[in-house]
Amino acid sequence: MNFNTIPNAAGENAAMGSMDVLLVLIVLLALIAGIIVLQVFLSKKENKWLGLILPVISLFISLIAVFGIAAFSTVTTTASHQTIDENGVVILQEEIKGNFAHTSPEISETIRIFPASSLIFTVVSIFLLYNIPTAVLLVIYFACREKQNQKKALEKMKIQDLG
């Protein structure tokens, strides 16, 4: 048996892994370049609404991500329950921790305090991160429209000068 022909499994897997990463990177860069070219093409069209198609799609994707977080997140909250007698004196005060999406009738008059700052931070950060492509697409749109408006104004001035 010739030991020179036996492939090194670790080296072969590492080479294949880096090739896969390179291939995915090239495909992603080509996709991003295609989206940018499409945005420039749509933004240069006479109809101003065509250039807003991709930014609106990107905005909807970010909203879906935000609503997905809200739908699949549970917030642990603290609720306090007070029993007050006829004189207004607190007889019993309880603090209950848990998820109050389904409250029982006994806790129906509970004052709910929702310390959901971490959920709010997550939602806002995901919304901002997912809207980076929306902002880039809008910058391309407004840059193309501005150039188009300048060309129209220049043509209008030339017509007025000739007339």
C-alpha positions as CSV (number, residue, x, y, z in Angstrom):
1,M,0.0,0.0,0.0
2,N,1.4,3.4,-1.0
3,F,1.1,5.8,1.9
4,N,1.6,8.8,-0.3
5,T,-1.8,8.4,-2.0
6,I,-3.8,8.3,1.3
7,P,-5.4,11.7,1.7
8,N,-5.0,13.6,4.9
9,A,-8.6,13.8,6.2
10,A,-8.0,16.8,8.4
11,G,-6.2,18.8,5.7
12,E,-8.8,17.9,3.1
13,N,-11.7,18.9,5.3
14,A,-10.0,22.2,6.2
15,A,-9.4,22.9,2.5
16,M,-13.0,22.1,1.6
17,G,-14.3,24.2,4.5
18,S,-12.4,27.3,3.4
19,M,-13.5,26.8,-0.2
20,D,-17.1,26.6,1.0
21,V,-16.7,29.9,2.9
22,L,-15.1,31.5,-0.1
23,L,-17.9,30.3,-2.3
24,V,-20.6,31.6,0.0
25,L,-18.8,34.9,0.4
26,I,-18.6,35.3,-3.4
27,V,-22.3,34.5,-3.8
28,L,-23.2,37.0,-1.1
29,L,-21.1,39.8,-2.6
30,A,-22.6,39.1,-6.0
31,L,-26.1,39.2,-4.5
32,I,-25.4,42.5,-2.7
33,A,-23.9,44.0,-5.9
34,G,-27.0,42.8,-7.9
35,I,-29.3,44.5,-5.4
36,I,-27.4,47.7,-5.6
37,V,-27.4,47.7,-9.4
38,L,-31.1,47.0,-9.4
39,Q,-31.7,49.8,-7.0
40,V,-29.7,52.3,-9.2
41,F,-31.6,51.0,-12.2
42,L,-35.0,51.4,-10.6
43,S,-34.1,54.8,-9.1
44,K,-33.2,56.2,-12.4
45,K,-36.5,55.4,-14.0
46,E,-39.0,58.2,-14.6
47,N,-41.5,56.7,-12.2
48,K,-40.4,57.8,-8.7
49,W,-42.2,54.9,-7.0
50,L,-40.1,52.2,-8.7
51,G,-37.0,53.3,-6.8
52,L,-38.9,52.8,-3.5
53,I,-39.8,49.1,-4.0
54,L,-36.6,47.7,-2.6
55,P,-36.4,50.0,0.5
56,V,-40.0,49.2,1.3
57,I,-39.3,45.4,1.0
58,S,-36.3,45.9,3.3
59,L,-38.5,47.8,5.8
60,F,-41.1,45.1,5.8
61,I,-38.3,42.5,6.5
62,S,-37.2,44.5,9.5
63,L,-40.7,44.8,10.8
64,I,-41.2,41.0,10.4
65,A,-38.0,40.5,12.5
66,V,-39.2,42.9,15.2
67,F,-42.7,41.3,15.4
68,G,-41.0,37.9,15.4
69,I,-39.1,38.9,18.5
70,A,-42.2,40.2,20.2
71,A,-44.2,37.1,19.3
72,F,-41.6,34.6,20.6
73,S,-40.4,36.5,23.7
74,T,-41.7,36.0,27.1
75,V,-41.2,38.8,29.6
76,T,-41.0,37.8,33.2
77,T,-42.9,40.4,35.1
78,T,-43.6,41.2,38.7
79,A,-47.1,41.9,39.8
80,S,-48.3,43.1,43.1
81,H,-51.6,42.2,44.6
82,Q,-53.0,44.2,47.4
83,T,-56.1,43.4,49.6
84,I,-57.5,46.6,51.1
85,D,-60.2,46.7,53.8
86,E,-63.1,49.2,53.9
87,N,-61.0,51.8,55.7
88,G,-58.3,51.8,53.0
89,V,-55.7,50.0,55.0
90,V,-53.7,47.3,53.2
91,I,-54.4,44.0,54.8
92,L,-52.4,41.7,52.5
93,Q,-49.7,42.6,49.9
94,E,-48.3,39.9,47.6
95,E,-45.7,40.0,44.9
96,I,-46.1,37.5,42.2
97,K,-43.4,36.8,39.5
98,G,-44.1,35.2,36.2
99,N,-45.6,35.5,32.8
100,F,-49.1,37.1,33.0
101,A,-50.3,36.4,29.5
102,H,-53.0,34.2,31.0
103,T,-54.2,35.7,34.2
104,S,-56.6,33.9,36.5
105,P,-59.7,35.6,37.9
106,E,-58.0,35.9,41.3
107,I,-55.3,38.1,39.8
108,S,-57.7,40.1,37.6
109,E,-57.2,43.3,39.6
110,T,-53.5,43.0,39.9
111,I,-51.3,46.0,39.2
112,R,-48.8,44.9,36.6
113,I,-45.3,46.3,36.4
114,F,-43.4,45.3,33.3
115,P,-39.7,45.8,33.6
116,A,-39.1,44.9,29.9
117,S,-36.1,47.1,29.3
118,S,-34.0,44.3,27.9
119,L,-36.8,43.3,25.4
120,I,-37.2,47.0,24.4
121,F,-33.4,47.2,23.8
122,T,-33.4,44.0,21.8
123,V,-36.3,45.2,19.6
124,V,-34.8,48.6,19.0
125,S,-31.4,47.2,18.2
126,I,-32.8,44.6,15.8
127,F,-34.9,47.2,14.1
128,L,-31.9,49.5,13.6
129,L,-29.6,46.7,12.4
130,Y,-32.2,45.3,10.0
131,N,-32.8,48.8,8.6
132,I,-29.2,49.4,7.6
133,P,-29.9,48.0,4.1
134,T,-33.1,50.2,4.0
135,A,-31.0,53.3,4.7
136,V,-28.4,52.4,2.1
137,L,-31.1,51.8,-0.5
138,L,-32.7,55.1,0.3
139,V,-29.4,56.9,0.0
140,I,-29.0,55.4,-3.4
141,Y,-32.5,56.4,-4.3
142,F,-32.2,60.0,-3.2
143,A,-28.8,60.4,-4.9
144,C,-30.1,59.1,-8.2
145,R,-33.2,61.2,-8.0
146,E,-31.2,64.3,-7.1
147,K,-29.0,63.8,-10.2
148,Q,-32.2,63.3,-12.3
149,N,-33.7,66.5,-10.9
150,Q,-30.5,68.5,-11.6
151,K,-30.5,67.2,-15.2
152,K,-34.2,68.2,-15.6
153,A,-33.4,71.7,-14.2
154,L,-30.5,72.1,-16.6
155,E,-32.5,71.1,-19.6
156,K,-35.3,73.5,-18.5
157,M,-32.7,76.3,-18.3
158,K,-31.3,75.5,-21.7
159,I,-34.8,75.6,-23.2
160,Q,-35.5,79.0,-21.5
161,D,-32.2,80.3,-22.9
162,L,-33.0,79.2,-26.4
163,G,-36.6,80.6,-26.2
